[in-house]
Amino acid sequence: MNWDVVIGLEVHAQLQTQSKLFSSAPNAAGETPNETASAVELGLPGTLPVLNREALRLALRFGAAIDAELARETVFARKNYFYPDLPKGYQISQLDAPIVGRGQLTVVMPDGTSRAIAITRAHLEEDAGKSIHDAYAGSTAIDLNRAGTPLLEIVSEPELHSAGEAVAYLRELHGLVRTLGICDGNMNEGSLRCDANVSLKPAGSSTLGTRTEIKNLNSFRFLERAITYEIARQQAVLEGGGQVVQETRLYDPDRDETRPMRSKEEAEDYRYFPDPDLLPLRLTEADHAEARATLPELPAAKRARYEETFGLSAGDARLLAADRATAAYFEAALAAGAPAKAAANWLTGEIAAYLNRESISLEAFPLAPEALAGLIARVEDGTLSSKLAKTVFERMLERGEAADLIIERDGLKQVSDTGALDALVQKVIAENPDQVAQYRAGKGKVLGFFVGQLMKASGGKANPQQLNSLLKAALGEPGEA
């Protein structure tokens, strides 16, 4: 039987404010457990919440970026449930009157097409604490530092139809919140987390199937794997004559499977009611105008500019524009004189590999854009081959020195003198008569042997283009006696 896959995502983005959503406690990660949990987050008697205005501004900025309906009046509610990491016994959230209403996000899908995905709403809420299950044998520890951290929950319509589309949407959203400066997007630390609602229905049917919710997915890879597994699981249940149960599930990356966590709650199960300590908040046109005025160039517009102005491929433009730090580095390298394509190649190639290897962000990358432009300039003027440039790049990272200094001190200048290279070619040909005979007998692949010998003899410094030209001139075409 053929099935239509229906997916909606709920993304929780921690907002980059100095203090928490309803208290003056610092909004900081990595502190000693429970050190930044104030009396408000602990729910001690007599404490009252005070809304963080900066969180409100950041939420409105997001709404403006997705061309959403911005609220004129927004209301905070109590979402009641009992869990060890929620001392108050309720979470302050929004239900009936969210800060951001319906909007949309244009996403480049895996097949290269673009599609606008509707966003139902985005609302403010406080984060809960964190349960730690592996700190003490047989016990669960509770760290309440995260409690009260301002979250923006972004809810999409169920308009995604594969794991690949879900990942594409989340990548686009990840790039947007980073570009807006409202969230650092660090999924490893939980700054951006995702819940996936997945269901199947008979192909062409207008009736949605029973959905399951996969909670707290904190990487693009886990999102893709969890949805892929869940689609296969639901299909097996339905085709085996069973019924999918509406429930919340967790993804286990070690076993690559989802498993039941609890039955799926509906809104009424949380007994929402307006928080009596927080009055309805009225917003003005000036508040909305301020949000629109603070928008930077958005990723979609940046991609288009990179393609049109610099002639970059759609793939390169997407990679560079998706991250605010990457785009800033790229443009700083261009301002320092680097050609766009060369700068893009270094950022998506050697630099990306280094960041991945060292597990650091581009903000912590030790090489300034101007230093990269200096290295690229030596490739452009023929001083360095692409291979030598990689050697110089590695030494720049090790020593913190400029490319020109390393080239001069280490004697890494490319050899482009035709006379010297031709003498080298003649020498290598004379020393390898058997390979010459094979080449002239028609074995063209032997040319690679000569190139290797010549690069070895030159210490990797020979200009490869000139070398190939001289070598072919000396040897002739394969098969020529």
C-alpha positions in Angstrom: 0.0 0.0 0.0 1.2 3.5 -0.8 1.4 6.0 2.1 1.7 9.8 2.4 4.1 10.9 5.1 3.0 14.0 7.1 5.5 15.8 9.4 5.3 18.9 11.5 8.2 20.2 13.7 8.2 22.0 17.0 11.5 23.8 17.4 12.6 25.2 20.8 15.2 28.0 20.4 16.9 29.4 23.6 17.0 33.1 23.3 20.2 35.0 23.8 19.3 37.3 26.6 21.5 38.2 29.6 19.0 37.1 32.2 16.2 34.6 32.3 12.6 35.1 31.1 11.0 36.0 34.4 13.9 36.8 36.8 17.2 38.6 36.9 19.2 35.3 37.2 21.9 35.0 34.6 21.1 33.2 31.4 24.3 31.3 31.1 25.3 27.7 30.3 28.0 25.5 31.8 27.9 26.9 35.3 28.1 24.7 38.5 24.8 22.7 38.8 21.9 24.7 40.3 24.1 27.8 40.8 22.0 30.1 38.5 18.5 28.9 39.7 16.9 31.8 41.5 14.0 31.8 44.0 11.7 32.5 41.0 12.8 29.3 39.1 12.7 27.3 42.4 9.0 28.4 42.9 9.6 29.6 46.4 6.6 31.2 48.2 6.1 34.9 47.6 8.1 35.1 44.4 6.6 36.9 41.4 7.7 36.7 37.7 8.8 39.9 35.8 8.9 39.6 32.0 12.3 40.1 30.3 11.6 42.8 27.7 14.6 41.7 25.5 13.1 38.3 25.1 10.0 40.0 23.8 12.0 42.0 21.3 13.8 38.9 20.0 10.5 37.0 19.6 9.1 40.0 17.6 12.2 40.1 15.4 11.7 36.5 14.5 8.1 37.1 13.7 9.1 40.0 11.4 11.6 37.8 9.6 9.0 35.2 8.7 6.5 37.9 7.7 4.2 36.7 10.5 1.2 38.3 12.2 2.6 40.1 15.2 0.3 40.1 18.3 -1.3 43.3 19.5 -2.1 41.6 22.8 -0.3 38.5 24.1 -1.1 36.5 27.2 1.0 34.2 29.4 -0.6 31.0 30.7 0.3 28.3 33.2 0.9 24.8 31.7 0.5 22.4 34.6 2.4 19.2 34.9 4.5 17.5 37.5 8.0 16.5 36.8 11.2 16.7 39.0 12.9 19.3 36.9 9.9 21.7 37.2 9.8 22.9 40.9 6.8 25.1 40.5 4.6 22.3 39.1 3.8 24.4 36.1 5.6 26.1 33.2 4.8 29.7 32.1 4.0 29.5 28.4 1.5 30.8 25.9 -1.6 29.1 24.4 -4.4 31.2 23.0 -2.6 34.5 22.3 1.0 33.8 21.2 3.4 36.6 20.5 3.9 35.5 16.9 1.0 34.3 14.7 1.0 32.7 11.3 4.0 33.2 9.0 6.1 31.2 6.5 9.6 30.1 5.8 10.9 29.5 2.3 13.0 26.3 2.3 15.4 24.9 -0.3 14.4 21.2 -0.5 16.7 18.3 -1.1 15.7 18.2 -4.8 16.8 21.9 -5.2 13.3 23.3 -5.4 12.1 26.0 -3.0 8.9 25.7 -1.0 7.2 28.0 1.5 6.4 26.1 4.7 3.7 27.6 6.8 4.6 28.4 10.5 1.5 28.2 12.7 2.8 30.2 15.6 5.8 31.0 17.7 5.4 31.6 21.4 7.5 32.5 24.4 7.9 30.1 27.3 10.3 29.3 30.1 12.6 26.3 29.8 12.5 23.5 32.4 15.5 22.2 34.4 17.5 19.2 33.2 17.3 15.6 34.5 20.7 13.9 34.4 20.5 10.1 34.4 24.2 9.1 34.1 25.8 11.1 36.9 25.0 8.7 39.8 24.4 4.9 39.7 20.8 4.1 40.2 19.8 7.8 40.7 18.7 10.8 38.6 20.2 14.2 39.3 18.4 17.4 38.7 20.2 20.6 37.5 17.9 23.6 37.6 20.3 26.1 35.9 18.3 25.8 32.7 15.0 26.5 34.4 13.6 29.8 33.4 15.7 30.2 30.3 13.7 32.1 27.6 12.5 29.8 24.8 10.8 30.6 21.6 8.8 27.6 20.5 8.3 27.6 16.7 5.5 25.4 15.4 5.3 24.5 11.7 2.2 23.3 9.9 2.3 19.6 8.9 3.6 20.3 5.4 6.8 18.3 5.4 6.8 14.9 3.7 10.1 13.2 4.3 13.0 13.1 6.7 15.1 15.0 4.1 12.5 17.8 3.9 12.4 18.0 7.7 16.1 18.4 7.9 16.1 21.0 5.2 13.5 23.0 7.1 15.4 22.8 10.4 18.6 23.8 8.7 16.9 26.9 7.2 15.4 27.7 10.6 18.8 27.2 12.3 20.4 29.6 9.9 17.7 32.2 10.3 17.8 32.3 14.1 21.6 32.6 14.0 21.5 35.4 11.4 18.9 37.2 13.5 21.2 36.9 16.5 18.4 35.6 18.7 19.8 32.1 19.3 23.3 30.6 19.0 21.9 27.5 17.5 24.2 25.2 19.4 22.3 21.9 19.1 24.9 19.9 21.0 24.3 22.1 24.1 20.5 22.1 23.6 20.2 25.7 22.6 18.1 24.5 19.7 16.0 21.4 20.1 13.3 19.8 17.9 10.2 17.7 18.5 9.0 15.9 15.3 5.3 15.0 14.9 5.1 12.1 12.4 2.0 10.3 10.8 1.1 8.3 7.8 -2.1 8.3 5.8 -3.2 6.4 2.7 -1.9 8.1 -0.4 -4.3 10.8 -1.6 -6.4 10.7 1.5 -7.4 14.0 3.1 -7.7 12.5 6.6 -4.6 12.7 8.6 -3.3 9.6 10.4 -2.6 9.2 14.1 0.6 11.0 14.9 3.4 10.3 17.3 5.8 12.9 18.7 9.5 12.3 18.9 11.0 14.5 21.6 14.2 16.4 22.1 16.1 15.7 18.9 19.4 17.8 19.1 21.1 17.2 15.8 20.2 17.2 12.1 21.5 13.6 11.8 19.3 12.4 14.7 16.3 14.1 13.3 16.7 12.4 10.0 17.4 9.0 11.5 14.6 9.2 14.0 12.0 10.2 11.4 13.2 7.5 9.0 12.8 4.9 11.7 9.4 6.1 12.8 8.1 6.1 9.2 9.1 2.5 8.7 7.7 1.5 12.2 4.3 3.1 11.5 4.2 1.6 8.1 4.9 -1.9 9.5 2.2 -1.4 12.2 -0.5 -0.3 9.6 0.3 -2.9 7.0 0.3 -5.5 9.7 -3.3 -4.7 10.5 -2.6 -2.7 13.7 -3.2 0.9 14.7 -0.7 3.6 15.5 -1.0 4.8 19.1 -0.9 8.5 19.8 2.1 8.8 22.1 5.4 10.6 22.8 8.5 8.7 21.9 12.2 9.1 22.5 14.9 8.4 19.9 17.8 6.1 21.0 20.8 6.9 18.8 22.7 3.8 20.0 20.0 1.4 18.9 18.8 3.7 16.1 15.2 3.4 17.2 12.3 5.3 18.8 10.6 3.9 21.9 7.5 4.9 23.9 8.0 7.6 26.6 4.4 8.4 27.6 0.9 8.7 26.1 0.6 11.9 24.1 -1.1 14.7 26.0 -3.6 17.2 24.6 -3.9 20.8 25.7 -6.7 20.1 28.1 -4.4 17.6 29.9 -2.2 20.5 31.0 -5.1 22.5 32.4 -3.9 25.8 30.9 -5.2 29.0 32.4 -4.0 32.6 32.3 -1.2 33.2 34.7 -2.6 35.5 37.5 0.8 37.0 38.1 1.3 38.3 34.6 -1.2 40.7 33.1 -2.0 40.6 29.3 0.6 42.5 27.4 -0.4 45.1 24.9 1.9 45.8 21.9 2.0 48.9 19.7 2.7 49.6 16.1 6.0 51.1 17.3 7.0 47.8 18.9 6.2 46.0 15.5 8.1 48.7 13.5 11.1 48.4 15.8 11.2 44.6 15.2 11.1 45.1 11.4 13.8 47.9 11.5 16.3 45.6 13.3 16.2 42.9 10.7 19.6 42.1 9.0 19.9 40.8 5.5 18.1 37.4 5.7 19.7 34.2 4.5 17.4 33.9 1.4 18.3 37.4 0.2 22.0 36.8 1.0 22.0 33.6 -1.1 20.5 35.4 -4.1 23.1 38.2 -3.8 26.0 35.7 -3.6 24.8 33.9 -6.7 24.0 37.1 -8.7 26.9 39.3 -7.6 29.7 36.8 -7.1 28.6 34.1 -9.5 28.7 31.4 -6.8 26.9 28.1 -7.3 23.6 27.7 -5.4 25.3 25.1 -3.2 28.1 27.4 -2.2 25.8 30.3 -1.7 23.6 28.3 0.6 26.5 27.1 2.7 27.9 30.6 3.1 24.6 32.4 3.8 23.2 29.8 6.2 25.5 31.0 9.0 26.0 34.6 10.1 29.7 34.0 11.2 30.5 32.3 7.9 28.9 35.0 5.8 30.7 37.7 7.8 34.1 35.9 7.4 33.5 35.4 3.7 32.7 39.1 3.1 35.6 40.2 5.2 37.9 38.0 3.0 36.4 39.6 -0.1 37.0 43.1 1.3 40.7 42.1 1.8 41.0 41.3 -1.9 40.2 37.5 -2.1 38.2 36.4 -5.2 34.8 35.1 -4.3 35.1 31.6 -5.6 38.5 31.0 -4.1 37.3 32.3 -0.7 34.2 30.1 -0.9 36.3 27.1 -1.7 38.5 27.6 1.3 35.6 28.2 3.7 33.7 25.1 2.5 36.8 23.0 2.2 39.9 23.3 4.3 38.5 25.6 6.9 35.3 23.6 7.4 37.4 20.4 7.8 39.6 22.1 10.4 36.6 23.4 12.4 35.1 19.9 12.3 38.4 18.3 13.3 38.9 20.7 16.2 35.2 20.8 17.2 35.2 24.6 17.3 33.0 27.3 15.7 34.2 29.8 13.1 34.2 32.5 15.8 37.1 30.6 17.4 39.0 30.0 14.2 42.5 31.4 14.7 43.1 32.7 11.1 41.7 36.2 10.3 39.9 36.8 7.0 42.7 39.1 5.9 45.3 36.4 6.5 43.3 34.0 4.3 43.1 36.6 1.6 46.9 36.9 1.8 47.3 33.2 1.2 44.8 33.2 -1.7 46.7 36.0 -3.3 49.8 33.9 -3.4 47.9 31.1 -5.2 46.4 33.6 -7.7 49.8 35.1 -8.6 51.4 31.7 -9.1 53.7 31.9 -6.1 52.0 28.8 -4.6 50.4 25.7 -6.1 47.1 24.5 -4.5 49.0 21.7 -2.8 51.7 24.1 -1.4 48.9 26.5 -0.3 47.5 23.7 1.9 50.9 23.2 3.5 51.3 27.0 4.1 47.7 27.0 5.5 48.6 24.4 8.1 51.7 26.2 9.1 49.8 29.5 9.4 47.5 27.8 11.9 50.4 26.3 13.8 52.5 29.4 14.0 50.1 32.3 13.7 52.3 33.8 11.0 51.4 35.4 7.6 51.6 33.4 4.4 54.4 35.5 2.9 56.6 35.0 5.9 56.2 31.3 5.9 56.8 31.1 2.1 60.0 33.0 2.4 61.3 31.4 5.6 60.4 27.8 4.6 61.4 28.1 0.9 57.9 27.1 -0.3 57.7 29.2 -3.4 56.4 27.4 -6.5 59.0 26.7 -9.2 57.7 28.2 -12.5 60.9 28.7 -14.3 60.4 26.9 -17.7 64.1 26.2 -18.1 64.5 24.6 -14.7 61.3 22.6 -15.1 62.2 21.4 -18.6 65.6 20.2 -17.4 63.8 18.3 -14.6 61.5 16.7 -17.2 64.3 15.6 -19.4 66.2 14.1 -16.4 63.1 12.1 -15.2 62.4 10.8 -18.8 66.0 9.7 -19.2 66.0 7.8 -15.9 62.8 5.9 -16.7 63.1 4.4 -20.2 60.7 1.4 -19.4 57.9 3.8 -18.5 58.6 5.9 -21.5 58.2 2.8 -23.7 55.0 1.9 -22.0 53.5 5.4 -22.5 54.5 5.5 -26.2 53.0 2.0 -26.6 49.6 3.5 -25.7 49.5 3.3 -21.8 48.4 6.8 -21.1 48.0 6.2 -17.4 51.8 6.1 -17.1 51.7 9.9 -17.3 50.7 9.9 -13.7 53.9 8.1 -12.8 56.0 10.8 -14.4 54.0 13.6 -12.7 54.6 11.9 -9.3 58.3 11.5 -10.0 58.6 15.1 -11.0 56.7 16.5 -8.0 58.9 14.3 -5.8 62.0 15.5 -7.4 60.9 19.2 -7.1 59.9 18.8 -3.5 56.3 19.5 -4.4 57.2 22.9 -5.6 56.9 22.6 -9.4 54.1 24.5 -11.1 51.8 21.6 -12.0 50.2 23.2 -15.0 53.6 24.0 -16.6 54.9 20.6 -15.6 52.1 18.8 -17.4 52.5 20.9 -20.5 56.3 20.3 -20.7 55.9 16.6 -19.9 53.3 16.1 -22.7 55.4 18.0 -25.1 58.5 15.9 -24.3 56.6 12.5 -24.4 54.1 13.2 -27.2 50.7 11.6 -27.2 50.2 8.0 -25.9 50.9 5.5 -28.6 53.2 7.8 -30.6 56.4 6.0 -31.3 
